[in-house]
């Protein structure tokens, strides 16, 4: 994702749009409890970089949740890792040397973001300076982040967004005065089994208007051609369906070896087009008839599936991790190690059988509209959890 001031301006405009929509939805919806939660100062934190230095599912979900909380009158900030890349990295390097404070702050997203080379080393100071009532740590190294602050005075939570233990940076079971939230029932079950912690479940927040399109049904879309996401499976499916156009959209960075492997395969597959990553996913979904998610690792949820279903786009996905929850009845679930013929048949059926496609498209749209995916419902649930622990 290219980092630029224009991108900051783009995200900032989205903040204003979401704020207006969230305020209107809260005021007008008869299905939402309109009891006002006491204002809090809430800090989200991760050792991963944040927008616009890093763009992924966790960052998108956090951003949209921050905006919703601000619309409710809460003061919200984000603590994140800092890389040396781009103008933000250059600015950070200079200011860290000049101010010697351990972190730098920017407000280009419409709310404060505190960035540090090592977020876990700056967390205690940021929590103090921000005067946080609540700290919610997630993604990379949440355990060291939680351990670095005074959890007796700042209500502390860890939002579990993946199931890789090495990303935690330590044991959840050893943390006192800490609550847990999971992004799927699968994630909650995994940590109940492996670390004996109980987590409330809140699915990743999807602001529907940022993803909703009327699709032209021109291709099969595969987002993030990385080994973990099943790029080799996607390549074999495309090879088995030479009459169907595929679009691969870049996501995570690839190693030189992975990049060479991808390019070598694309050179022999004329029906596959590779597109750069984008922050405007509407431009991707508006041409997708099917979204392909043949993940080979345990996705904690499967945000891409949820984004696609907002527009009634069926998903063909691996039956692994949290993907079955994300896809539900709005797609086809396949064993991740199933023969390519099984994958290809599912794609071909949805591509050529309009009746089957219409049924799964309607199911996908209905699945996307379930209460658990409603942003106002999710915000209410988070605030109930935070207030329950006061």
C-alpha positions in Angstrom: 0.0 0.0 0.0 1.6 3.3 -1.1 2.0 5.7 1.8 1.2 9.3 1.0 -0.5 12.4 2.4 -3.2 11.9 -0.2 -3.9 8.5 1.4 -4.2 10.2 4.8 -6.7 12.6 3.3 -8.6 9.7 1.7 -8.9 7.9 5.0 -9.7 11.1 6.9 -12.7 11.8 4.5 -13.9 8.2 5.2 -13.7 9.0 8.9 -16.1 12.0 8.5 -18.5 9.9 6.3 -18.6 7.1 8.9 -19.0 9.5 11.8 -22.0 11.0 10.1 -23.5 7.6 9.2 -22.8 6.2 12.7 -24.5 9.1 14.4 -27.5 8.9 12.1 -27.8 5.2 12.5 -27.6 5.4 16.3 -30.3 8.1 16.3 -32.7 6.5 13.8 -32.4 2.7 14.3 -35.2 1.2 16.4 -33.2 -2.0 16.9 -30.3 -0.4 18.8 -30.3 0.4 22.5 -29.9 4.2 22.6 -28.6 4.3 26.2 -25.5 6.5 26.2 -22.3 5.0 27.6 -20.3 7.2 29.9 -17.5 8.8 27.9 -14.2 7.0 28.2 -10.6 7.5 26.9 -9.9 4.3 25.0 -6.5 3.4 23.6 -6.0 0.6 21.0 -2.5 -0.8 20.7 -0.4 -3.2 18.7 3.3 -3.6 17.9 2.3 -3.8 14.2 2.5 -0.6 12.2 -0.8 1.1 11.5 -2.5 2.9 8.7 -1.1 4.1 6.3 2.2 2.3 6.9 0.4 -1.1 7.1 -3.0 -2.0 5.7 -4.6 -5.2 6.7 -7.8 -6.7 8.2 -6.8 -5.9 11.8 -6.0 -2.3 10.9 -9.2 -1.8 8.9 -11.3 -3.3 11.7 -9.6 -1.2 14.3 -10.0 2.0 12.3 -13.7 1.5 11.7 -14.2 0.6 15.4 -12.3 3.8 16.5 -14.5 5.9 14.3 -17.7 4.4 15.7 -16.5 4.9 19.3 -15.7 8.5 18.5 -19.2 8.9 17.1 -20.5 7.9 20.6 -18.5 10.6 22.3 -15.5 8.6 23.4 -11.9 9.9 23.1 -10.0 7.2 21.2 -6.4 6.8 20.1 -4.1 4.2 18.7 -0.6 3.1 19.7 1.3 1.3 16.9 4.7 0.3 15.7 6.7 2.5 13.4 8.7 1.6 10.3 11.4 3.8 8.7 9.7 3.7 5.3 7.9 6.6 3.6 7.4 10.2 4.8 5.9 9.0 8.1 9.0 7.0 8.8 11.3 9.9 8.0 9.2 12.3 10.1 9.2 9.8 12.9 13.0 9.3 12.8 13.6 13.1 13.0 11.1 13.8 15.8 12.2 10.9 17.9 15.7 12.2 17.9 14.6 15.8 18.6 12.1 15.1 21.3 13.5 12.0 22.9 10.1 11.0 24.1 10.0 7.4 22.8 7.0 8.0 20.5 5.7 10.4 17.9 2.1 11.5 17.3 0.1 12.3 14.2 -3.6 13.1 13.7 -3.9 12.7 10.0 -6.6 10.0 10.4 -8.8 12.3 12.4 -7.7 10.9 15.8 -4.3 10.6 17.5 -2.0 7.8 16.5 1.1 7.3 18.6 3.9 5.5 16.8 7.1 4.0 18.3 9.9 1.8 17.0 9.0 -0.7 19.8 5.4 -0.1 20.9 5.8 -2.3 23.9 8.5 0.0 25.2 6.4 3.1 24.8 3.1 1.7 25.9 3.3 2.8 29.6 4.2 6.4 28.7 1.5 6.6 26.0 -1.2 5.2 28.3 -0.1 7.8 30.9 0.1 10.8 28.5 -3.2 9.8 26.8 -4.8 9.3 30.3 -6.4 6.1 29.0 -9.3 4.7 31.0 -9.1 1.5 28.9 -6.4 -0.1 26.8 -7.2 -2.7 24.2 -4.2 -4.5 22.8 -4.3 -6.7 19.7 -2.4 -8.4 16.9 1.4 -8.2 17.3 2.8 -8.7 20.9 -0.3 -7.9 22.9 1.0 -9.7 26.0 4.2 -7.5 26.4 2.1 -4.5 25.7 -0.4 -5.4 28.5 2.5 -6.4 30.9 4.1 -3.0 30.4 1.2 -0.9 31.9 -0.4 -0.7 35.3 -3.5 -3.0 34.7 -4.8 -2.2 38.2 -5.5 1.4 37.2 -6.1 1.1 33.4 -8.8 -1.5 32.4 -7.0 -3.8 30.0 -8.2 -6.1 27.3 -6.6 -8.2 24.6 -8.5 -8.5 21.3 -7.5 -11.8 19.8 -7.4 -11.5 16.0 -5.3 -14.5 15.1 -4.4 -17.8 16.6 -0.6 -17.8 16.2 0.9 -18.1 19.7 4.2 -16.5 18.6 2.4 -13.3 17.8 1.1 -13.0 21.4 4.6 -12.5 22.8 3.8 -14.5 26.0 1.1 -16.4 27.9 -2.4 -15.1 28.2 -3.1 -17.3 31.2 -0.4 -15.5 33.2 -2.0 -12.0 32.8 -4.0 -10.7 35.7 -6.6 -7.9 35.5 -7.1 -8.5 31.8 -10.2 -9.2 29.8 -10.3 -11.0 26.4 -12.2 -10.4 23.2 -12.1 -12.7 20.2 -12.9 -12.0 16.5 -14.7 -15.3 16.0 -16.1 -18.3 17.9 -13.2 -20.3 16.4 -10.6 -18.0 17.9 -12.4 -18.0 21.3 -12.5 -21.8 21.4 -8.8 -22.1 20.4 -7.6 -20.0 23.2 -10.0 -21.6 25.7 -8.4 -24.9 24.8 -4.8 -23.8 24.6 -4.5 -21.1 27.3 -7.6 -21.6 29.4 -9.0 -18.0 28.9 -12.6 -17.0 28.2 -13.2 -14.4 25.5 -16.3 -12.5 24.4 -16.8 -12.7 20.7 -17.1 -9.6 18.5 -16.7 -10.1 14.7 -14.5 -7.7 12.7 -16.4 -4.5 11.9 -17.3 -4.1 8.2 -18.7 -0.7 7.2 -20.9 -1.9 4.4 -21.0 1.3 2.4 -17.2 1.1 1.9 -17.6 -2.3 0.2 -21.1 -2.4 -1.3 -21.3 -2.6 -5.1 -23.4 -3.8 -8.0 -21.0 -6.3 -9.4 -20.5 -6.7 -13.2 -19.6 -10.4 -12.5 -16.5 -10.3 -14.8 -14.0 -12.4 -13.0 -13.0 -14.7 -10.1 -11.2 -12.6 -7.6 -8.4 -13.9 -5.3 -7.0 -11.4 -2.8 -3.5 -11.6 -1.4 -1.5 -14.1 -3.4 0.6 -15.3 -0.5 1.4 -19.0 0.4 -0.6 -18.8 3.6 -3.6 -17.6 1.6 -3.4 -20.5 -0.8 -1.8 -18.9 -3.9 -0.7 -22.3 -5.2 -4.2 -23.6 -4.9 -5.6 -20.5 -6.7 -3.0 -20.9 -9.5 -4.0 -24.6 -10.0 -7.7 -23.6 -10.1 -7.0 -20.9 -12.7 -5.0 -23.4 -14.7 -7.9 -25.9 -14.6 -10.4 -23.2 -15.7 -8.6 -21.6 -18.7 -12.0 -20.3 -20.0 -12.7 -18.2 -16.8 -10.9 -14.9 -16.1 -9.2 -14.6 -12.7 -7.9 -11.5 -11.0 -5.3 -11.7 -8.3 -5.0 -8.6 -6.1 -1.7 -8.0 -4.2 -1.8 -7.9 -0.4 1.0 -8.8 1.9 4.6 -8.4 0.8 6.3 -11.4 -0.9 9.9 -12.5 -0.5 12.0 -12.4 -3.7 11.5 -16.2 -4.0 7.8 -16.0 -3.6 7.6 -13.2 -6.0 9.6 -15.1 -8.7 7.3 -18.1 -8.1 4.2 -16.0 -8.6 5.5 -14.3 -11.8 6.7 -17.6 -13.3 3.2 -19.1 -12.9 1.4 -16.0 -14.1 3.5 -16.0 -17.3 2.0 -19.3 -18.3 -1.6 -18.4 -17.3 -3.1 -15.9 -19.8 -6.5 -16.0 -18.0 -5.0 -14.5 -14.8 -4.4 -10.7 -14.3 -2.4 -9.4 -11.3 -3.5 -6.1 -9.8 -1.8 -3.9 -7.2 -3.1 -3.6 -3.7 -5.7 -0.9 -3.1 -7.4 0.8 -0.2 -10.6 1.1 -2.3 -12.0 -2.4 -2.3 -15.1 -1.3 -4.1 -13.0 -1.2 -7.2 -12.2 -4.8 -6.7 -15.6 -6.2 -5.8 -17.4 -4.3 -8.5 -16.0 -6.8 -11.1 -16.1 -10.0 -9.0 -18.6 -12.7 -9.6 -16.9 -15.1 -7.2 -14.3 -14.5 -4.4 -11.8 -17.2 -3.9 -10.3 -17.8 -0.4 -8.3 -21.2 -0.5 -6.4 -20.4 2.7 -3.9 -22.9 3.9 -3.5 -21.5 7.4 -6.1 -21.1 10.1 -7.7 -17.8 9.4 -9.1 -16.5 12.6 -12.1 -15.1 10.8 -12.0 -14.3 7.1 -12.6 -10.6 6.6 -12.4 -10.8 2.8 -15.4 -13.2 2.8 -17.5 -10.8 4.9 -16.6 -7.8 2.7 -17.6 -9.7 -0.5 -20.9 -10.9 1.0 -22.0 -7.3 1.6 -22.6 -7.2 -2.2 -24.0 -10.7 -2.4 -20.8 -12.1 -3.9 -20.5 -15.9 -3.1 -17.2 -17.1 -1.7 -15.4 -20.4 -2.4 -13.2 -21.0 0.6 -11.2 -23.5 2.6 -13.1 -25.2 5.4 -10.6 -24.1 8.0 -10.3 -21.8 11.1 -12.9 -19.1 11.2 -13.7 -19.1 7.5 -16.8 -21.3 7.9 -18.2 -18.6 10.3 -17.4 -15.8 7.8 -18.8 -17.7 4.8 -21.7 -19.4 6.4 -24.4 -20.4 3.8 -23.2 -17.7 1.3 -20.6 -19.8 -0.5 -18.9 -23.2 -0.9 -16.6 -24.6 1.7 -13.9 -27.1 0.6 -11.2 -29.1 2.5 -8.0 -27.1 2.1 -6.2 -30.2 0.7 -9.0 -31.3 -1.6 -8.0 -32.1 -5.2 -7.9 -29.2 -7.6 -10.8 -30.8 -9.5 -13.1 -30.2 -6.5 -12.1 -26.6 -6.3 -12.5 -26.1 -10.1 -15.9 -27.7 -10.1 -17.2 -25.3 -7.4 -15.9 -22.3 -9.4 -17.3 -23.6 -12.7 -20.7 -24.2 -11.1 -20.9 -20.7 -9.8 -19.6 -19.3 -13.0 -22.0 -21.0 -15.4 -25.0 -22.1 -13.3 -27.1 -18.9 -12.9 -29.6 -20.6 -10.7 -27.1 -21.9 -8.2 -25.3 -18.5 -8.3 -28.5 -16.6 -7.5 -29.3 -18.9 -4.6 -25.8 -18.5 -3.0 -25.7 -14.8 -3.8 -29.0 -14.3 -1.9 -27.7 -16.4 1.0 -24.4 -14.4 1.1 -26.4 -11.1 1.2 -28.6 -12.4 4.0 -25.6 -13.7 6.0 -23.9 -10.3 5.7 -27.0 -8.7 7.3 -27.1 -10.8 10.5 -27.1 -8.7 13.7 -23.6 -9.9 14.7 -22.2 -8.0 11.7 -24.1 -4.8 12.4 -21.6 -2.1 13.3 -23.9 -0.4 15.8 -24.6 -3.8 17.5 -20.9 -4.5 17.6 -20.1 -1.1 19.1 -22.8 -1.6 21.7 -21.4 -5.0 22.6 -17.9 -3.7 23.0 -19.0 -0.9 25.2 -21.1 -3.3 27.3 -17.9 -5.4 27.8 -15.8 -2.4 28.7 -18.3 -1.0 31.2 -19.0 -4.4 32.6 -15.5 -4.5 33.9 -15.6 -1.1 35.7 
